[in-house]
């Protein structure tokens, strides 16, 4: 491939495969392992019929039926936030608040106050009491986006809230009970962050009760027709515009792209095409 000879091989039971400095032993089972797939092409606001996405839908459906903590990882633009919102909208908490906090968008001090709240006078500029995200999400769902950006000094506080279901505002001595469902998302390899000492292992295991990966767009090109139709309709495209931009020739061109920005990049491309 591009001047380099590529080999393939059929592994047998007990085969060893070296990946860099790691060695993986392959074990073959006697029984076939069925891949659990959803029978529906839609979950919440997510659409697609590919095997990769329907396997993801099956996990999302099972997660939505519980109150378990969910950790979603995947590349940027794969729709991790949409998955979190879909879990909430399909759960028994759908009529309660869905609160979003972006852990990578603010300084540690502001993030501390955003999550846990503060009392009047707790720090310079705190001229009134503020309810934190945990209290705001009471009875509903708290979505922590970019959880891999959470500073190390805040990670023990988050772990205590997850374990005790109690929160203490900055500048306050008493704790308040809170009832929330937590969903977290990251585009980082949190296991690697744990090994590097940048993320607490006990917090990782507390977050990854149900762990799923948002599949990249390049792994499911068969979803492009439904995705393009849904995006264009949401952008207010006319019937003629939708037909023109979902023609076989256009879809074939779209399928040839790697889409490093995933669904977000596709949406931007379609919106720009409509404008121009």
TILUMFI-395346 format. One line per field, with one value per residue (C-alpha): residue number from 0; residue in three letters; x, y, z. Coordinates in steps of 0.02 Angstrom, whole numbers, padded with zeros to 5 digits. Each point is the difference from the previous one (the first is absolute). Example, Ala and Ser with C-alpha at 12.3 -4.5 7.8 and 13.67 -1.06 7.14 Angstrom:
BEGIN
resi: (0/1)
resn: (ALA/SER)
c1: (00615/00069)
c2: (-00225/00172)
c3: (00390/-00033)
//
This chain:
BEGIN
resi: (0/1/2/3/4/5/6/7/8/9/10/11/12/13/14/15/16/17/18/19/20/21/22/23/24/25/26/27/28/29/30/31/32/33/34/35/36/37/38/39/40/41/42/43/44/45/46/47/48/49/50/51/52/53/54/55/56/57/58/59/60/61/62/63/64/65/66/67/68/69/70/71/72/73/74/75/76/77/78/79/80/81/82/83/84/85/86/87/88/89/90/91/92/93/94/95/96/97/98/99/100/101/102/103/104/105/106/107/108/109/110/111/112/113/114/115/116/117/118/119/120/121/122/123/124/125/126/127/128/129/130/131/132/133/134/135/136/137/138/139/140/141/142/143/144/145/146/147/148/149/150/151/152/153/154/155/156/157/158/159/160/161/162/163/164/165/166/167/168/169/170/171/172/173/174/175/176/177/178/179/180/181/182/183/184/185/186/187/188/189/190/191/192/193/194/195/196/197/198/199/200/201/202/203/204/205/206/207/208/209/210/211/212/213/214/215/216/217/218/219/220/221/222/223/224/225/226/227/228/229/230/231/232/233/234/235/236/237/238/239/240/241/242/243/244/245/246/247/248/249/250/251/252/253/254/255/256/257/258/259/260/261/262/263/264/265/266/267/268/269/270/271/272/273/274/275)
resn: (UNK/UNK/UNK/UNK/UNK/UNK/UNK/UNK/UNK/UNK/UNK/UNK/UNK/UNK/UNK/UNK/UNK/UNK/UNK/UNK/UNK/UNK/UNK/UNK/UNK/UNK/UNK/UNK/UNK/UNK/UNK/UNK/UNK/UNK/UNK/UNK/UNK/UNK/UNK/UNK/UNK/UNK/UNK/UNK/UNK/UNK/UNK/UNK/UNK/UNK/UNK/UNK/UNK/UNK/UNK/UNK/UNK/UNK/UNK/UNK/UNK/UNK/UNK/UNK/UNK/UNK/UNK/UNK/UNK/UNK/UNK/UNK/UNK/UNK/UNK/UNK/UNK/UNK/UNK/UNK/UNK/UNK/UNK/UNK/UNK/UNK/UNK/UNK/UNK/UNK/UNK/UNK/UNK/UNK/UNK/UNK/UNK/UNK/UNK/UNK/UNK/UNK/UNK/UNK/UNK/UNK/UNK/UNK/UNK/UNK/UNK/UNK/UNK/UNK/UNK/UNK/UNK/UNK/UNK/UNK/UNK/UNK/UNK/UNK/UNK/UNK/UNK/UNK/UNK/UNK/UNK/UNK/UNK/UNK/UNK/UNK/UNK/UNK/UNK/UNK/UNK/UNK/UNK/UNK/UNK/UNK/UNK/UNK/UNK/UNK/UNK/UNK/UNK/UNK/UNK/UNK/UNK/UNK/UNK/UNK/UNK/UNK/UNK/UNK/UNK/UNK/UNK/UNK/UNK/UNK/UNK/UNK/UNK/UNK/UNK/UNK/UNK/UNK/UNK/UNK/UNK/UNK/UNK/UNK/UNK/UNK/UNK/UNK/UNK/UNK/UNK/UNK/UNK/UNK/UNK/UNK/UNK/UNK/UNK/UNK/UNK/UNK/UNK/UNK/UNK/UNK/UNK/UNK/UNK/UNK/UNK/UNK/UNK/UNK/UNK/UNK/UNK/UNK/UNK/UNK/UNK/UNK/UNK/UNK/UNK/UNK/UNK/UNK/UNK/UNK/UNK/UNK/UNK/UNK/UNK/UNK/UNK/UNK/UNK/UNK/UNK/UNK/UNK/UNK/UNK/UNK/UNK/UNK/UNK/UNK/UNK/UNK/UNK/UNK/UNK/UNK/UNK/UNK/UNK/UNK/UNK/UNK/UNK/UNK/UNK/UNK/UNK/UNK/UNK/UNK/UNK/UNK/UNK/UNK/UNK/UNK)
c1: (00000/00085/00164/-00009/-00044/-00146/-00025/-00151/-00015/-00132/00027/-00028/-00048/00143/00083/00103/-00012/00127/-00064/00146/00059/-00160/-00037/-00179/-00046/-00147/-00125/-00133/-00163/-00096/-00166/-00038/-00017/-00154/00018/-00145/-00081/-00148/-00147/-00032/00089/-00022/00035/-00051/00070/00126/-00032/00089/-00016/00182/00055/00118/-00137/-00135/00120/00022/-00190/-00019/00116/-00085/-00171/00060/00085/-00156/-00103/00110/00074/00179/00142/00053/00168/00000/00164/00039/00076/-00054/-00159/-00069/-00155/00043/-00108/-00145/00019/-00005/-00157/-00079/00032/-00085/-00148/-00032/00017/-00124/00081/-00050/-00114/00135/00148/00140/00150/00159/00171/00151/00149/00124/-00079/00041/00135/00010/-00071/-00149/-00027/00000/-00138/-00093/-00007/-00023/-00072/00055/-00064/00005/00175/00081/00132/00037/-00143/-00126/-00130/-00144/-00030/-00001/-00074/00124/-00031/-00026/-00142/-00069/-00008/-00090/-00125/00072/00163/00169/00108/00184/00078/00190/00018/00183/00035/-00057/00145/00079/-00045/-00186/-00003/-00011/-00147/-00092/00036/-00073/-00159/-00019/00023/-00100/-00128/00027/00070/00078/00003/00158/-00003/-00127/00027/-00158/-00033/-00159/-00068/-00016/-00084/00080/00050/00176/00056/00179/00086/00179/00103/00153/00061/-00041/00085/00158/-00027/-00015/00164/00084/-00061/-00110/-00166/-00046/-00028/-00137/-00097/00022/-00075/-00142/-00038/00017/-00144/-00074/00131/-00033/00091/-00081/00049/00089/-00091/00130/-00046/-00183/-00013/-00166/-00076/00038/-00169/-00104/00122/00002/-00189/-00023/00132/-00064/-00180/00053/00089/-00161/00051/-00137/-00055/00095/00159/-00011/-00024/00148/00117/-00044/00015/00104/00143/00010/-00013/00139/00112/-00044/00037/00176/00046/00083/-00102/00128/-00126/-00135/-00185/00042/00108/-00135/-00129/00115/00033/-00185/-00045/00139/-00060/-00176/00063/00116)
c2: (00000/00162/-00091/-00111/-00184/-00049/-00175/-00081/-00155/-00111/-00010/-00162/-00028/00061/00105/00147/00169/00135/00180/00115/-00052/-00093/-00182/-00062/-00184/-00051/-00122/-00079/-00060/-00155/00091/00144/00166/00096/00187/00086/00123/00116/-00034/00187/00120/00146/00036/00171/00123/-00125/-00084/-00140/-00179/-00056/-00147/00112/00123/-00130/-00089/00168/00025/-00168/00059/00169/-00082/-00109/00148/00110/-00130/00017/00140/-00065/00122/00002/00045/00039/00015/00031/00122/00181/00030/-00177/00056/-00043/00143/-00058/-00175/00068/00101/-00151/-00108/00133/00024/-00188/-00026/00014/00170/00078/00129/00056/00118/-00044/00105/00016/00052/00012/-00043/00068/00171/00086/00023/-00119/00131/00037/-00185/-00036/00130/-00059/-00179/00019/00176/00130/00106/00190/00059/-00171/00085/00171/00050/-00122/00135/-00126/-00185/-00113/-00172/-00122/-00120/-00150/00087/00069/-00177/-00069/-00130/00007/-00027/00088/-00010/00037/00029/-00014/-00087/-00034/00186/-00005/00064/-00126/00101/-00007/-00186/-00056/00119/-00073/-00176/00040/00070/-00155/-00117/00094/00091/00154/00169/00141/00175/00105/00097/-00118/-00133/-00103/-00124/-00013/-00165/-00002/-00124/00006/-00115/00033/-00016/00049/00015/00017/-00006/-00052/-00175/00004/-00167/00077/00155/-00112/-00087/00170/00058/00138/-00080/-00093/-00186/-00008/00139/-00084/-00164/00096/00088/-00151/-00101/-00005/00045/00023/00072/00115/-00072/00119/00047/-00083/-00169/00016/00078/-00091/00124/00150/00002/00004/00120/00122/-00003/00033/00139/00087/-00008/00074/00140/00045/-00062/-00013/-00167/00039/00044/-00159/-00104/00085/-00020/-00182/-00058/-00159/00101/00120/-00141/-00096/00154/00019/-00183/00026/00124/-00051/00130/00029/00118/-00133/00050/00178/00022/-00077/00121/00148/-00059/-00021/00169/00085/-00088/00065/00178/-00002)
c3: (00000/-00058/-00027/00154/-00012/00112/00069/00080/00108/00078/00189/00095/00181/00110/-00135/00061/-00087/00042/00000/00037/00173/00041/-00040/-00024/00013/-00109/00074/-00110/00080/-00052/-00016/-00117/00089/-00058/-00017/00087/-00121/00021/-00114/-00018/-00119/00121/00183/00063/-00127/-00069/-00167/-00094/-00057/00002/00105/00099/00047/00033/00119/00086/00004/00088/00140/00009/00017/00144/00084/-00015/00091/00155/00106/-00018/-00030/-00183/-00077/-00187/-00092/-00182/-00122/-00006/-00098/00016/00095/00180/00063/-00108/00072/00177/-00038/-00083/00155/00106/-00118/-00007/00188/00143/00041/-00167/00083/00121/-00033/-00122/00057/-00104/00067/-00116/00110/-00127/-00023/00165/00131/00150/00119/-00110/-00035/00188/00025/-00157/00062/00187/00020/00127/00143/00003/00043/-00031/-00109/-00075/-00113/00075/00038/00011/00027/-00153/-00028/-00078/-00144/00115/00091/-00162/-00071/00154/-00061/-00177/-00094/00011/-00156/00027/-00170/-00023/00169/-00044/00025/00182/00109/00118/00155/-00045/-00037/00185/00027/-00149/00062/00172/-00076/-00109/00148/00132/-00109/00107/-00051/00102/-00071/00012/00163/00081/00133/-00024/-00141/-00102/-00069/-00189/-00117/-00173/-00141/-00066/-00181/-00044/-00169/-00059/-00158/00101/00040/00186/00032/-00070/00107/00153/-00044/-00024/00172/-00071/00046/00159/-00024/00133/-00087/-00169/00063/00082/-00164/-00115/00071/-00175/-00131/-00184/-00149/-00128/-00170/-00121/-00160/-00112/00076/-00053/-00174/-00026/00125/-00112/-00093/00161/00085/-00146/-00014/00187/00003/-00156/00061/00165/-00092/-00091/-00173/-00130/-00072/-00160/00095/00103/-00158/-00087/00149/00032/-00179/-00030/-00076/00149/00127/-00089/00015/00184/00033/-00071/00137/00164/00098/00139/00081/-00013/00005/00054/-00155/-00110/00069/-00031/-00178/-00039/00075/-00099/-00158/00029/00023/-00151)
//
